[in-house]
Amino acid sequence: MHAFIREIMAKGYGSAIADEISILYGGSVKPTNAKEIFSKQDVDGGLIGGAALKAEDFLAIIKSI
């Protein structure tokens, strides 16, 4: 989906602008899935919710990047 969004941005605004746009993952990021999510080419970041409330979980997400 992130690659599709970037493709649509490139068609509408050009690839230079599309490459500069940050596309964030808006689902549930947890220590167990963060590495896989952030390894995707067109995922530029994520919205960390409840996992940020536990320091150990948040730190695990940061270390997975």
Protein Blocks (a to p, Z undefined) as FASTA:
>chain_A
ZZmmmmmmmmmnojklmmmpccddfbdcdfklmmmmmmpmklgbdcdfklmmpmklmmmm
mmmZZ
